[in-house]
Each structure stands twice: as C-alpha cells, then as structure tokens.
Amino acid sequence: MGSRWPKISIVIPVYNGSDYVKEAIESALTQTYPNFEVMVVNDGSSDRGKTERVAKKYGRKIRYFKKKNGGVATALNFGISKMRGEWFSWLSHDDVYPEDRLTNLIKIWQRDPRAKFVYGKLANIDEVGLPHPTLTEIYDFKADKNIPLIRQMLRDNAISGCTTLIHKGVFNVVGKFDEKNRTAQDYDMWLKVAAKFPMHRCNKVVIKRRVHAAMGTIQLKPQVRVDTKLAVTNALESLPIEEMFSDRLNKNITNMKIASCRLELGDLMAIKWRWFDLAMSQYCKGLETNPGNQKLQLRVRLGPWLYHLPKLVRYEVREKYWKIRKIVSGMSYGV
C-alpha cells in the first residue's frame, strides 16, 4: 500500500464480552478502508472461555491476544505495544464501527498531514443495535478556536474514546494510557494530548455506542467520578499555567494575570465539577502569586462551597430538571 493509505490497527479490548464482541469484530473486518489489522485483547475474561471461543472463530482474520486481567487501560496499552500499524483505532467490544469509519477519519490526515489526533461524531444504539429511542442526539464536540484546547477539555470529557484515530507518534510524546485510572483513562489521555497536539474533527458518525445496563459507565458510575477527578488533578498539577492559558499569558505576563487565571480554574472546579478541594488549591495558588487579589481573598475566607452556594443551587436545579425530562421522555418510550 502507498503512504496515502497507512496501516491502521483496530484494538478491541474485551472482558467477558461474548454477548457483543462478535458484532464489534464484524464491524471492524468489514471496513471499506484498504489497509488495517484487527486486534482482540482478551483482558483475562472469567466467563469460562466464552469470549475466547467467539474471537478464535475468526482465525487469521484477526490477531488474538490473552492477558491477565488489569483493566481497560492495560489492554489498550498491550494492544499499542503489539500493533503493526501507524495509527491506533479503539473499538469497545460492545460498540460498532460504521463501515466507512477508518476511511472518513484518515481523510482528515490526507488533507492535513500534520494531523496526529482525529475524532468524529458518536451515535447511540440500543441492546439489539437499533438507534436508541431516547438518546437520539449525535454527540459532536466542536472546539472553540479562541480558547486553548486543554482548557476546553478541562470543562468536560467531550470526546468519546472510540471516536478517535491516533498516530503512534502521539504516544511517544505523551505516554500511554494511565493504568492506575480504570474508568477515565481516555479523559486522562485527552488532557495530555490537548496540551501538546491539535485535535482535528471529522464531521461524520464514526462510532455507534451501545447503551445497555451492563456497560461500564453505568455499572461503575461512582468510580468514574473518582477517576475523572484523578485525571483532572494530574493535569492541573503537571501542566504549566502558561500552557492552559496561552491565549492570555503569551506576552506581558504579570502576577495579576496569573492570579486571574487561577481564579477561573478554581471557579470551574467548584461550579462545574463541585470539587471544592481542587478549587481551594487553585485559589490559594492565585493568592501566592497576587496576595492583594480581593476576589481570591473572599473565596478563600468563605470557602468555595459557601461562596458559590447560589450558583450551585441554580446548577443543581437545572440538572434535576433535565434528569426529570429524560425520565419522562424514557417513560413515553417504555424504557
């Protein structure tokens, strides 16, 4: 194959996934893209060989690996270490690729060879693979060109892991997935990538995410929040403030400007995430830089929770309103 069609490695991490992994593998094998490999990494499934039997039926059509159970990040990293392609493409065992996924994503790189990280849109399907009756929105992150990408990513995990196509050179710069982070390893990775690389958007649906009762984001919801906080904490501690606010701190940097940036980060941690310890940390760092900042002084004296209480109450009311809307909408579909 010519360089126009670089090899892509599709990595499918799976744990006890015999119910859905067949559909995932089939969707990978039927890609219209001309140069790819399919790798199934069995992360120590404990289902008496059910997952392994499904995967092994494909013989040489796929590369099958089995390892000791260690979590999604360990399976992804194992796949990255074994892949033969120039690009990494993640497919969860219960999701499905549209047949033109790889072609649509690589076209972004063909138009701009500087692209190293490409992502697309996400659509939801139900347990039997039909469009989800209530989660009908097509999820699509559109970056604001006026705000540094890393700061936009700190607001939310806006990119689903399986919508991405990542050049192997990215991992050489930022490292592999954090194996200590069991449920938000993708968000941790995007925060690291966003600080170093532009993220290029593909205006196509590139993954069909299956929503079902046993999916990890539902079963492990409390752990997801813990791991999300871990990812954000790592970013706040490792990234220079100048990188997070390169739009404001690129010239004529003053202590007043740095303190203002710390205040904004603290408010984000308090209002959006409700992580008051992280908010207080940012406020205190701001005061160390500019002790006379009255806005920071007031937030520290009252504490982030009390200072932001009116905003937090409004935020909570809005959240409950939309939850009720979703419940009512779901009842109308009988789900």
TORTORTOR-695076 format. One record per residue (C-alpha): residue number from 1; x, y, z; chain. Coordinates in Angstrom, 3 decimals. Each point is the difference from the previous one (the first is absolute). Example, Ala and Ser with C-alpha at 12.3 -4.5 7.8 and 13.67 -1.06 7.14 Angstrom:
# residues 2
PT     i         xx         yy         zz   ch
PT     1     12.300     -4.500      7.800    A
PT     2      1.370      3.440     -0.660    A
This chain:
# residues 335
PT     i         xx         yy         zz   ch
PT     1      0.000      0.000      0.000    A
PT     2      1.124      3.530     -0.675    A
PT     3      0.495      2.580      2.700    A
PT     4     -3.432      1.418     -0.844    A
PT     5     -1.509     -3.007      1.803    A
PT     6      2.163     -0.562      3.114    A
PT     7     -0.689     -3.120      2.021    A
PT     8     -2.514      0.419      2.819    A
PT     9     -0.147     -2.321      3.022    A
PT    10     -3.493     -0.507      1.406    A
PT    11      0.358     -1.044      3.650    A
PT    12     -2.990     -1.662      1.682    A
PT    13      0.474     -0.427      3.776    A
PT    14     -2.506     -2.478      1.395    A
PT    15     -0.924     -1.429      3.376    A
PT    16     -2.885     -2.498      0.239    A
PT    17     -1.396      1.391     -3.228    A
PT    18     -1.365     -3.067     -1.783    A
PT    19     -3.440      1.597     -0.448    A
PT    20      1.193      2.809     -2.230    A
PT    21      3.613     -0.512     -1.100    A
PT    22     -1.036     -1.866     -3.153    A
PT    23     -1.781      3.100     -1.331    A
PT    24      2.985      2.167      0.900    A
PT    25      2.432     -2.266     -1.854    A
PT    26     -2.292     -0.239     -3.030    A
PT    27     -0.292      3.782     -0.193    A
PT    28      3.791      0.280      0.119    A
PT    29      0.602     -2.638     -2.661    A
PT    30     -2.489      1.542     -2.443    A
PT    31      1.681      3.405     -0.143    A
PT    32      0.260      1.495     -3.490    A
PT    33      3.484      1.279      0.810    A
PT    34      2.645     -2.051     -1.874    A
PT    35      2.779     -0.387      2.590    A
PT    36     -0.742     -1.032      3.577    A
PT    37      0.352     -2.749      2.591    A
PT    38     -2.415     -1.101      2.721    A
PT    39      1.401     -0.817      3.425    A
PT    40     -2.121     -1.518      2.767    A
PT    41      1.527      0.269      3.481    A
PT    42     -1.738     -2.285      2.492    A
PT    43      0.579      1.668      3.378    A
PT    44     -0.162     -3.186      2.080    A
PT    45     -3.690     -0.794     -0.547    A
PT    46     -1.540     -2.249      2.675    A
PT    47     -2.906     -1.345     -2.066    A
PT    48      1.288     -3.572     -0.411    A
PT    49      1.442      0.662     -3.431    A
PT    50     -3.142      1.456     -1.627    A
PT    51      1.723      3.203     -1.159    A
PT    52      3.055     -1.909     -1.186    A
PT    53     -2.068     -2.442     -2.051    A
PT    54     -1.785      2.829     -1.802    A
PT    55      3.267      1.734     -0.855    A
PT    56      1.851     -3.123     -1.088    A
PT    57     -2.680     -0.829     -2.570    A
PT    58      1.491      2.748     -2.167    A
PT    59      3.342     -1.755     -0.243    A
PT    60      2.603      1.957     -1.949    A
PT    61     -2.443      2.771     -0.852    A
PT    62      0.907      1.541      3.330    A
PT    63      2.950      0.021      2.397    A
PT    64     -1.166     -1.424      3.316    A
PT    65      1.766      0.569      3.320    A
PT    66     -0.842     -1.034      3.541    A
PT    67      1.461      1.636      3.092    A
PT    68     -0.524      0.116      3.737    A
PT    69     -2.880      2.244      1.024    A
PT    70      1.132      3.527      0.728    A
PT    71     -2.631      2.386     -1.334    A
PT    72     -0.711      1.792     -3.266    A
PT    73      3.126      2.164      0.093    A
PT    74      2.274     -3.040      0.308    A
PT    75     -1.728     -1.700     -2.935    A
PT    76      0.284      3.137     -2.140    A
PT    77      3.673      0.402      0.862    A
PT    78      0.617     -3.662     -0.792    A
PT    79     -1.621      0.506     -3.392    A
PT    80      2.061      3.124     -0.666    A
PT    81      3.200     -1.897      0.822    A
PT    82     -0.918     -2.778     -2.467    A
PT    83     -1.545      1.998     -2.834    A
PT    84      1.555     -0.027     -3.462    A
PT    85     -1.771      3.080     -1.284    A
PT    86      0.921      3.677     -0.016    A
PT    87     -3.367      0.957      1.450    A
PT    88     -1.945     -1.248      3.038    A
PT    89     -3.785     -0.432     -0.114    A
PT    90     -1.913     -1.041      3.133    A
PT    91     -3.168     -2.108     -0.148    A
PT    92     -1.803     -1.020      3.197    A
PT    93     -1.241     -3.578     -0.166    A
PT    94     -3.655      1.049      0.267    A
PT    95      0.132      2.805     -2.590    A
PT    96     -0.188     -0.028     -3.796    A
PT    97      1.962      1.773     -2.731    A
PT    98     -1.808      1.407     -3.045    A
PT    99      1.649     -1.620     -3.040    A
PT   100      1.543      3.296     -1.163    A
PT   101      1.404      1.010      3.382    A
PT   102      3.709     -0.440     -0.760    A
PT   103     -0.333      1.540     -3.466    A
PT   104     -1.748      3.099      1.319    A
PT   105      2.486      0.542      2.816    A
PT   106      3.139     -0.514     -2.094    A
PT   107     -1.309      2.515     -2.557    A
PT   108      0.605      2.713      2.597    A
PT   109      3.689     -0.974      0.090    A
PT   110      0.140     -0.225     -3.795    A
PT   111     -1.163      3.613     -0.188    A
PT   112      2.364      1.104      2.769    A
PT   113      3.036     -2.275      0.564    A
PT   114      0.772      1.868      3.217    A
PT   115     -3.052     -1.591      1.630    A
PT   116      0.931     -2.569      2.658    A
PT   117     -3.277     -0.203      1.929    A
PT   118     -3.355     -0.226     -1.790    A
PT   119     -3.464     -0.508      1.477    A
PT   120     -3.562     -0.164     -1.317    A
PT   121     -3.625     -0.154      1.056    A
PT   122     -1.738     -2.585      2.195    A
PT   123     -3.489     -1.494     -0.340    A
PT   124     -1.702     -2.245      2.550    A
PT   125     -1.581     -3.385     -0.674    A
PT   126     -2.011     -2.292      2.248    A
PT   127      0.694     -3.571      1.100    A
PT   128     -1.069     -1.488     -3.342    A
PT   129      1.895      2.533     -2.121    A
PT   130     -2.875      2.308     -0.955    A
PT   131      0.143      3.796      0.404    A
PT   132     -0.600      0.754      3.671    A
PT   133     -3.608      1.148      0.583    A
PT   134      0.838      2.782      2.467    A
PT   135      3.707      0.770     -0.400    A
PT   136     -0.450      1.245     -3.552    A
PT   137      2.434      2.921      0.090    A
PT   138      3.139     -0.336     -2.147    A
PT   139      2.857      0.874      2.348    A
PT   140      2.395      2.378     -1.692    A
PT   141      2.711      2.090      1.691    A
PT   142      0.826      3.211     -1.855    A
PT   143      3.046      1.743      1.409    A
PT   144      0.079      3.764      0.478    A
PT   145      3.019      1.270     -1.940    A
PT   146      0.351      2.973      2.349    A
PT   147      0.517     -2.096      3.147    A
PT   148      2.956     -2.359      0.562    A
PT   149     -1.139     -3.568     -0.512    A
PT   150      1.275     -1.192      3.363    A
PT   151     -2.252      2.473      1.811    A
PT   152     -3.024     -1.128     -1.977    A
PT   153      0.780     -3.616      0.879    A
PT   154      0.263      0.885      3.698    A
PT   155     -3.680      0.943     -0.118    A
PT   156     -1.169     -3.422     -1.105    A
PT   157      0.992     -3.313     -1.540    A
PT   158     -1.425      1.110     -3.330    A
PT   159      1.551     -2.706     -2.197    A
PT   160     -0.955     -3.669      0.158    A
PT   161      2.998     -2.331     -0.163    A
PT   162     -1.372     -2.069     -2.858    A
PT   163     -0.510      3.007     -2.259    A
PT   164      3.751      0.556     -0.247    A
PT   165      2.824     -0.859     -2.372    A
PT   166      3.435      0.615      1.515    A
PT   167      3.417     -0.089     -1.655    A
PT   168      2.513     -2.162      1.878    A
PT   169      2.331      3.003      0.281    A
PT   170     -2.432      1.595      2.451    A
PT   171      0.651     -2.753      2.536    A
PT   172      3.742      0.578     -0.346    A
PT   173     -0.554      3.581      1.195    A
PT   174     -2.711     -0.298      2.681    A
PT   175      0.401     -3.636      1.030    A
PT   176     -2.611     -2.753      0.019    A
PT   177     -3.266     -0.275      1.922    A
PT   178      0.215      0.363      3.787    A
PT   179     -0.451     -3.535      1.340    A
PT   180     -0.849      1.324      3.475    A
PT   181     -3.059      1.663     -1.473    A
PT   182     -2.488     -2.810     -0.600    A
PT   183     -3.043      1.860     -1.359    A
PT   184      1.098      3.447     -1.238    A
PT   185      3.242     -1.008     -1.711    A
PT   186     -1.249      1.583     -3.230    A
PT   187     -0.625      3.380      1.646    A
PT   188      3.424     -0.089      1.632    A
PT   189      1.520     -0.648     -3.440    A
PT   190     -1.966      2.782     -1.730    A
PT   191      1.153      2.525      2.592    A
PT   192      3.617     -0.931     -0.685    A
PT   193     -0.505      0.035     -3.761    A
PT   194     -1.881      3.318      0.005    A
PT   195      2.971      1.705      1.628    A
PT   196      2.380     -1.159     -2.747    A
PT   197     -1.952     -0.621     -3.221    A
PT   198     -2.895      1.529     -1.934    A
PT   199     -3.094     -2.187     -0.226    A
PT   200     -1.504     -0.258     -3.474    A
PT   201     -3.764     -0.521     -0.365    A
PT   202     -1.680     -2.282     -2.547    A
PT   203     -3.589      0.947     -0.811    A
PT   204     -1.206     -3.607     -0.191    A
PT   205     -1.435     -2.561      2.422    A
PT   206      2.940     -2.341      0.615    A
PT   207     -1.291     -2.137      2.873    A
PT   208     -3.321     -1.493      1.048    A
PT   209      0.074     -0.263      3.781    A
PT   210     -2.156     -2.744      1.461    A
PT   211     -1.888      1.157      3.084    A
PT   212     -0.911     -2.904      2.279    A
PT   213     -0.350     -0.734      3.698    A
PT   214      3.333     -1.810      0.297    A
PT   215      2.168      2.694     -1.602    A
PT   216      2.879      1.201      2.145    A
PT   217     -1.035      3.652      0.216    A
PT   218     -3.277     -1.120      1.632    A
PT   219      1.304     -2.823      2.185    A
PT   220      2.995      1.988      1.233    A
PT   221     -1.502      3.494      0.146    A
PT   222      1.373      0.936      3.475    A
PT   223      3.480     -1.156     -1.049    A
PT   224     -0.237      2.023     -3.222    A
PT   225     -0.313      3.204      2.023    A
PT   226      2.969     -0.947      2.170    A
PT   227      2.123     -0.792     -3.043    A
PT   228     -1.122      3.135     -1.827    A
PT   229      1.191      2.061      2.950    A
PT   230      3.313     -1.867     -0.086    A
PT   231      0.433      0.902     -3.683    A
PT   232     -0.762      3.685      0.604    A
PT   233      2.243      0.125      3.075    A
PT   234      2.896     -1.444     -1.991    A
PT   235     -0.501      2.616     -2.702    A
PT   236     -0.176      2.901      2.448    A
PT   237      3.145     -1.165      1.789    A
PT   238      2.088     -0.809     -3.067    A
PT   239     -0.881      2.698     -2.518    A
PT   240      1.465      3.518      0.277    A
PT   241     -2.599      2.739      0.374    A
PT   242      1.540      1.635     -3.085    A
PT   243     -1.057     -3.005     -2.118    A
PT   244     -3.544     -0.043      1.321    A
PT   245     -0.388      3.735     -0.629    A
PT   246      2.245      0.509     -2.999    A
PT   247     -2.569      2.431     -1.399    A
PT   248      0.535      2.370      2.941    A
PT   249      3.472     -0.799      1.307    A
PT   250      1.966      0.028     -3.247    A
PT   251      1.438      3.495      0.552    A
PT   252      0.120      2.684      2.681    A
PT   253     -0.542     -2.612      2.696    A
PT   254     -0.774      1.565      3.382    A
PT   255     -0.820     -1.421      3.403    A
PT   256     -3.438      1.579     -0.276    A
PT   257     -0.700     -1.899     -3.237    A
PT   258      1.220     -3.291      1.454    A
PT   259     -2.188      0.474      3.090    A
PT   260     -2.990      0.707     -2.226    A
PT   261      0.617     -3.262     -1.849    A
PT   262      0.236     -1.929      3.267    A
PT   263     -3.282      1.556      1.084    A
PT   264     -1.682     -1.190     -3.204    A
PT   265      1.311     -3.543      0.480    A
PT   266     -1.187     -0.002      3.598    A
PT   267     -3.470      1.149     -0.988    A
PT   268     -0.133     -2.744     -2.639    A
PT   269      0.937     -2.648      2.553    A
PT   270     -2.617      1.282      2.458    A
PT   271     -2.986      0.719     -2.253    A
PT   272      0.334     -2.519     -2.819    A
PT   273      1.600     -2.917      1.822    A
PT   274     -0.790      0.820      3.651    A
PT   275      3.479     -1.041      1.049    A
PT   276      0.487      2.584      2.720    A
PT   277      3.439     -1.199      1.073    A
PT   278      1.339      0.531     -3.524    A
PT   279     -1.704      3.382     -0.115    A
PT   280      1.612      1.070      3.278    A
PT   281      3.396     -1.168     -1.265    A
PT   282     -0.294      2.244     -3.058    A
PT   283     -1.157      2.981      2.072    A
PT   284      2.928     -0.396      2.388    A
PT   285      2.488     -0.227     -2.860    A
PT   286     -1.510      3.175     -1.408    A
PT   287      0.440      1.799      3.314    A
PT   288      3.611     -1.125      0.194    A
PT   289      0.538      1.776     -3.308    A
PT   290     -2.101      3.080      0.765    A
PT   291     -0.766      0.287      3.761    A
PT   292     -2.026      3.183     -0.491    A
PT   293     -2.627     -1.554     -2.268    A
PT   294     -3.269      0.680      1.865    A
PT   295     -2.085     -2.476     -2.023    A
PT   296      2.351     -2.814      0.942    A
PT   297      0.151      1.152      3.619    A
PT   298     -3.786     -0.148      0.314    A
PT   299     -0.216     -3.470     -1.549    A
PT   300      2.666     -1.329      2.378    A
PT   301     -1.543      1.605      3.087    A
PT   302     -3.512     -1.267     -0.664    A
PT   303      1.074     -3.262     -1.621    A
PT   304     -0.924     -1.028     -3.569    A
PT   305     -3.253     -1.725      0.991    A
PT   306     -1.474      2.911      1.963    A
PT   307      1.213      2.664     -2.421    A
PT   308     -1.559     -1.757     -3.003    A
PT   309     -3.117     -1.266      1.807    A
PT   310     -2.537      2.055     -2.030    A
PT   311      1.533     -1.151     -3.309    A
PT   312      0.223     -3.586      1.223    A
PT   313     -3.683     -0.006      0.945    A
PT   314     -0.982      1.308     -3.446    A
PT   315      2.274     -2.578     -1.633    A
PT   316     -1.547     -2.805      2.074    A
PT   317     -3.544      1.093     -0.900    A
PT   318      0.840      0.019     -3.707    A
PT   319      1.579     -3.459      0.248    A
PT   320     -3.055     -1.456      1.737    A
PT   321     -2.299      1.609     -2.561    A
PT   322      1.807     -1.653     -2.911    A
PT   323      0.130     -3.340      1.816    A
PT   324     -3.776      0.104      0.471    A
PT   325     -0.418      0.900     -3.683    A
PT   326      2.059     -3.055     -0.987    A
PT   327     -1.966     -2.280      2.343    A
PT   328     -3.332      1.219     -1.362    A
PT   329      1.271     -0.363     -3.559    A
PT   330      1.231     -3.538      0.762    A
PT   331     -3.368     -0.965      1.506    A
PT   332     -1.728      1.093     -3.189    A
PT   333      2.109     -2.574     -1.840    A
PT   334     -0.573     -2.642      2.637    A
PT   335      3.664     -0.251      1.051    A
